Amino acid sequence: MAECEIFFVSSQRESHPIVNQMKNILTFTPVYVRLIWGGDRIARFKGIESQGPDVGESWELSPMPGHESVVDRGEFKGLNLNQLIDKYGNDIMGKRLYERYEGKFPLLIKFIDSKSDLSIQVHPDDELAAVTEHKRGKTEMWYSIDPDEGAYLYAGFKGEESPESLKAKIEDSTIVESLAKYYTKPGDVFFLPAGCVHAIGQGNFVAEIQEASDVTYRIFDYNRKGADGKPRELHVEKAMVATKYDNSDLAKPINVTAAPDTEAPMVHCSFFNTDLINVDPEMNLDLKARDSFSVFITVSGELTFSAEGNAPLTVGRGTTILVPASVDSIKVTGKGEMISVYVP
């Protein structure tokens, strides 16, 4: 389990020694993912035309092969995130992270709209995933933006469990009764270390920050069928090994608010640091000490980002921007909230 504070890798790429040449504030075309449990709130949240009736996820910043984010404006328009990293890896990620992650962008940022329940699932940690899948594991977090009345999430166990008891409850379809259930409110933050059994219930709208990994072990899916009319695949045996049975309280949510022109910490762990920033009317952010790229996810209002060498960029809610590690500071003006993300 990652060491984390919640407040109450692959083939080697060629190194590119270019430093402090690429300082562009970047925005990307989201990748909209249609899923059987998806809805239509992502487009409405962003204020854009519908992307379909069953869009469950918007991948805002993605290095995942086949689903890479593509720059949507400026001199790098049309290049995807991995192409940018290949050319400007040290500038964008910072030399420390470029070497640590062997030239691979380490995070995946999403919005999730659950019109119906997601499956109960678990993710392996990095060590296990490297052995079983030859991939990275997945630690993640959720920030609740706009849940319906009565919406809930499952995160962790209610009490003591073992591989034997969990498998029995999967087989007789009573596993839900063993999970801790939390009714969600705007501003709720959930930290989900690898190995924590979890599920998003219907009626939630969340931002998700996670390790860049697609390794998911589906434990139970309410006996429903996929688009092909067949039961969706389960991964029970792998899940038994990946699950952490110590029932950590890390999964218990906290509610985070930030006063005007302040930052409120959310989750700080070895994979990502996240804070909620309330801009009203101006924030000057010193990014140099982060020694990391910065991601800003606008979750309310309208904000303008200004940095040396860039024209001011004004964005509305639902927009995610990437600021390279080579940018030392940024000014944000307007009235709205955003999630700040970087890698410690």
SULWOBEL-V599309 format. One record per run of one state. SS is the DSSP state (hx for helix, st for strand, lp for the rest). FROM is the first residue (numbers start at 0). LEN is the number of residues. If there is no record, write none. Layout:
((SS,FROM,LEN) (SS,FROM,LEN))
This chain:
((lp,0,3) (st,3,3) (lp,6,18) (st,24,5) (lp,29,1) (st,30,9) (lp,39,1) (hx,40,6) (lp,46,8) (st,54,7) (lp,61,8) (st,69,2) (lp,71,8) (st,79,1) (hx,80,13) (lp,93,1) (hx,94,6) (lp,100,6) (st,106,8) (lp,114,5) (st,119,3) (lp,122,3) (hx,125,7) (lp,132,7) (st,139,5) (lp,144,7) (st,151,6) (lp,157,5) (hx,162,9) (lp,171,3) (hx,174,4) (st,178,5) (lp,183,4) (st,187,5) (lp,192,5) (st,197,3) (lp,200,3) (st,203,8) (lp,211,5) (st,216,4) (lp,220,4) (st,224,1) (lp,225,5) (st,230,1) (lp,231,4) (hx,235,7) (lp,242,6) (hx,248,3) (lp,251,2) (st,253,2) (lp,255,6) (st,261,8) (lp,269,3) (st,272,14) (lp,286,1) (hx,287,3) (lp,290,3) (st,293,13) (lp,306,6) (st,312,4) (lp,316,3) (st,319,4) (lp,323,5) (st,328,14) (lp,342,2))
